[in-house]
């Protein structure tokens, strides 16, 4: 069943996973507030491959866990 989920619901249901969100609703700082989860996995590369395969018009990829200290993030 596809439904719109809030960021709190996404973080609760998909703990420490990479999540592909279709048509996310964002605030002025482009932080995701809610959207439809179309794929999730512990494997980041799997989520990226799914995004390429599905080619959603507007999407976001989130990580719902803690980013380890010393990890570099590129935007």
C-alpha positions as CSV (number, residue, x, y, z in Angstrom):
1,X,0.0,0.0,0.0
2,X,1.5,3.3,-1.1
3,X,0.9,6.2,1.2
4,X,2.5,9.5,2.1
5,X,4.7,9.2,5.2
6,X,6.1,12.0,7.5
7,X,9.8,12.1,8.1
8,X,9.2,10.8,11.7
9,X,7.3,7.8,10.3
10,X,10.0,7.1,7.7
11,X,12.8,7.3,10.4
12,X,10.8,5.1,12.7
13,X,9.9,2.4,10.2
14,X,13.3,2.3,8.3
15,X,15.9,2.6,11.0
16,X,19.5,2.9,9.8
17,X,18.4,2.5,6.1
18,X,18.8,4.4,2.9
19,X,15.3,5.5,1.7
20,X,14.2,6.7,-1.7
21,X,11.3,9.2,-1.4
22,X,9.2,10.1,-4.4
23,X,7.9,13.7,-4.7
24,X,9.0,14.8,-1.3
25,X,7.5,17.8,0.4
26,X,10.2,20.1,1.7
27,X,10.6,23.2,3.7
28,X,12.4,26.4,2.8
29,X,15.8,24.8,3.6
30,X,14.9,21.8,1.4
31,X,14.6,19.4,4.4
32,X,12.3,16.6,3.6
33,X,9.1,16.8,5.6
34,X,7.1,13.9,4.0
35,X,6.8,11.9,0.9
36,X,6.1,8.4,-0.6
37,X,8.8,5.8,0.1
38,X,9.4,3.9,-3.2
39,X,12.4,1.9,-2.1
40,X,14.6,1.3,1.0
41,X,17.6,-0.8,1.8
42,X,20.6,-1.1,4.2
43,X,22.7,-1.0,1.0
44,X,23.1,2.6,-0.4
45,X,24.2,1.4,-3.8
46,X,21.0,-0.6,-4.2
47,X,18.9,2.5,-3.5
48,X,20.8,4.5,-6.0
49,X,20.4,1.7,-8.6
50,X,16.7,1.7,-8.0
51,X,16.5,5.5,-8.4
52,X,18.2,5.2,-11.8
53,X,15.9,2.4,-12.8
54,X,12.7,4.1,-11.7
55,X,13.7,7.6,-12.8
56,X,11.3,9.5,-10.6
57,X,10.7,13.1,-11.7
58,X,11.4,14.5,-8.2
59,X,12.9,12.5,-5.4
60,X,15.2,12.5,-2.4
61,X,17.5,9.9,-0.9
62,X,17.7,9.9,2.9
63,X,19.8,8.0,5.4
64,X,17.8,7.4,8.6
65,X,20.7,6.3,10.9
66,X,23.7,8.1,12.5
67,X,26.5,9.0,10.1
68,X,29.7,7.6,11.7
69,X,32.3,10.1,12.9
70,X,34.9,10.7,10.3
71,X,32.6,10.0,7.4
72,X,32.7,12.6,4.6
73,X,29.4,13.6,2.9
74,X,29.3,15.0,-0.6
75,X,26.2,16.9,-1.7
